[in-house]
Amino acid sequence: MKLKSSIIFLLLAGLYSSCENNGKKLPILGNKDISSNGKDTLYQTIPDFSFINQDSLTITPNTFTDKIYIADFFFTSCPTICPIMKNQMQRVYETFKENKNVAFLSHSIDPSHDKVPVLKDYAKDIRIDNNQWHFVTGNREEIFDIAENHYMVSAQEDPSAPGGAIHSGAFILIDKQKRIRGYYDGTNTNEVDKLIEDIPILLHNE
């Protein structure tokens, strides 16, 4: 009888936890404004962009239609935080691998080195063999601009820094309306655990 009661308790606890998570909503972050009618709140969104990924495909916002995605900034020769970020993002990728509603977008801030073949080898090295995780290159100033002014994270050239550039270690969660829904320290396991927990919440509310 005790065993049966324990099983029932665990099932009810799991159901309660699921309902509790389903009731949660993530904040909408970034700048906001009021519409011309004075009634609606207009939230900051990620603008149009066009970059090239490891498979020589053009990546635009249309790539992420009806998807949420996690964005970050990196470069393949980064000697500091990028290897940690890579390992942490792999955890997220493995959790949501092949989930058609979740995608990943990693922007190289060193396009002069990180050309398509380099990004292709990088993806192969970490066993990315589908079109869910895009490693993109493009005009460096455009990448810096979208980082600083739209994703609201740092990315800039710095000759004094290891590798010649500095960038944020943030993982940025973007919803289907291209709004920012969360920032997570990509070098911190607990923060990445929180991202893994928040993704299903966002999917449920989208």
C-alpha positions in Angstrom: 0.0 0.0 0.0 2.8 2.4 0.8 4.5 1.7 -2.5 1.2 2.4 -4.4 0.7 5.6 -2.4 4.2 6.7 -3.2 3.7 6.1 -6.9 0.4 8.1 -6.9 2.2 10.9 -5.1 5.0 11.0 -7.6 2.6 11.0 -10.5 0.6 13.9 -9.0 3.8 15.8 -8.2 4.9 15.4 -11.8 1.5 16.6 -13.1 1.6 19.6 -10.7 5.1 20.5 -11.9 4.1 20.2 -15.5 1.0 22.4 -14.9 3.1 24.9 -13.0 5.6 25.1 -15.9 2.8 25.5 -18.4 1.6 28.5 -16.5 5.0 30.3 -16.6 5.8 33.0 -19.2 9.1 34.4 -20.1 9.6 38.2 -20.2 10.0 40.1 -23.4 13.3 41.9 -23.2 14.9 44.8 -25.1 13.7 48.3 -26.0 10.0 48.9 -26.3 7.7 51.7 -27.6 4.0 52.6 -27.8 2.2 52.2 -31.1 0.6 55.2 -32.8 -2.8 54.4 -31.4 -1.3 54.7 -27.9 -2.6 51.3 -26.8 -0.2 48.6 -28.0 3.3 48.0 -26.8 5.9 47.5 -29.6 8.8 45.3 -28.6 12.2 45.3 -30.1 12.8 42.6 -32.7 15.7 41.3 -34.6 15.8 43.0 -38.0 16.4 41.5 -41.4 19.8 40.0 -42.0 21.6 37.9 -44.5 24.6 35.7 -43.7 26.1 32.5 -45.2 26.3 29.3 -43.2 28.7 26.3 -43.2 26.8 24.8 -46.1 27.1 27.9 -48.2 23.3 28.6 -47.7 22.0 32.1 -47.2 20.5 32.4 -43.7 17.9 35.1 -43.2 15.0 35.6 -40.7 12.9 33.4 -43.0 15.1 30.5 -42.0 13.6 30.7 -38.6 9.9 31.1 -39.6 7.8 29.3 -37.0 10.9 28.5 -34.9 12.4 29.8 -31.8 16.2 30.0 -31.9 19.2 30.5 -29.7 21.8 33.0 -30.9 25.4 33.6 -29.9 28.7 35.2 -31.1 32.0 33.4 -31.4 35.0 32.8 -33.6 36.7 29.5 -34.3 40.2 30.5 -33.2 39.0 32.1 -29.9 41.4 31.0 -27.2 39.3 32.1 -24.2 35.5 31.6 -23.6 34.5 30.1 -27.0 35.5 26.5 -26.2 33.4 26.7 -23.0 30.5 28.2 -24.9 30.8 25.5 -27.6 30.6 22.7 -25.0 27.6 24.4 -23.3 25.7 25.0 -26.5 26.3 21.4 -27.5 24.4 20.4 -24.3 21.4 22.5 -25.5 21.7 21.2 -29.0 21.7 17.6 -27.8 18.7 18.2 -25.7 16.7 19.6 -28.6 18.4 17.8 -31.4 16.0 17.4 -34.4 13.2 19.3 -32.7 11.9 21.1 -35.7 10.7 24.1 -33.6 14.2 24.9 -32.2 17.2 26.2 -34.1 20.6 27.6 -33.3 22.5 30.6 -34.9 26.2 31.1 -34.1 27.7 34.3 -35.7 31.4 34.3 -36.3 32.9 37.7 -35.5 36.1 36.8 -37.5 34.9 36.4 -41.1 38.3 37.0 -42.6 39.4 33.7 -41.1 36.1 31.9 -40.5 35.1 31.3 -44.2 32.7 28.6 -45.2 35.2 25.7 -45.3 36.4 26.6 -41.8 32.9 26.7 -40.5 32.1 23.5 -42.2 35.1 21.7 -40.6 34.1 23.3 -37.2 30.6 21.9 -37.5 31.9 18.5 -38.5 34.3 18.5 -35.5 31.4 18.8 -33.1 29.2 16.4 -35.1 26.6 18.8 -36.4 25.1 16.9 -39.3 21.7 18.5 -39.8 20.4 22.0 -40.7 19.4 22.9 -37.2 22.5 24.7 -36.1 23.8 27.4 -38.4 27.4 28.8 -38.1 27.4 32.0 -40.1 29.8 34.4 -41.6 29.3 37.7 -43.4 30.3 41.4 -43.3 32.1 42.0 -40.0 30.6 45.4 -39.5 27.1 44.0 -40.0 27.7 41.3 -37.5 29.0 43.8 -35.0 26.0 46.0 -35.6 23.4 43.3 -35.2 25.2 42.1 -32.0 25.5 45.5 -30.3 22.3 47.2 -31.5 19.8 44.4 -31.9 20.8 41.4 -29.8 22.1 44.0 -27.3 25.4 42.1 -26.6 29.0 43.1 -27.1 31.0 42.1 -30.2 33.9 44.3 -31.4 37.5 44.3 -32.6 40.1 44.7 -29.8 43.8 44.2 -30.9 44.8 43.9 -27.2 42.4 41.0 -26.6 43.4 37.3 -27.1 42.4 36.5 -30.7 42.1 40.2 -31.5 38.4 40.6 -30.7 36.0 40.6 -27.7 32.4 39.4 -27.6 29.7 38.5 -25.2 29.4 35.0 -23.8 25.6 35.2 -23.8 23.2 32.7 -25.3 20.2 34.7 -26.5 16.7 33.1 -26.7 14.6 34.5 -29.6 10.9 33.7 -30.0 8.9 33.2 -33.2 8.2 36.9 -33.4 12.0 37.6 -33.4 11.8 39.1 -29.9 14.4 38.6 -27.2 13.1 36.3 -24.4 16.2 35.6 -22.4 19.9 36.0 -21.8 22.0 33.2 -20.4 25.7 33.1 -19.6 27.1 30.5 -22.0 30.1 29.8 -19.7 28.0 29.0 -16.7 26.4 25.5 -16.4 23.6 26.7 -14.1 22.7 29.4 -16.5 22.6 27.0 -19.4 20.5 24.6 -17.3 18.0 27.5 -17.0 18.0 28.0 -20.7 17.2 24.3 -21.2 14.4 24.7 -18.8 13.1 27.9 -20.4 13.0 26.6 -24.0 10.0 24.2 -23.4 8.2 27.1 -21.6 8.6 29.3 -24.6 7.6 26.6 -27.0 4.4 26.0 -24.9 3.5 29.7 -25.0 4.3 30.3 -28.7 
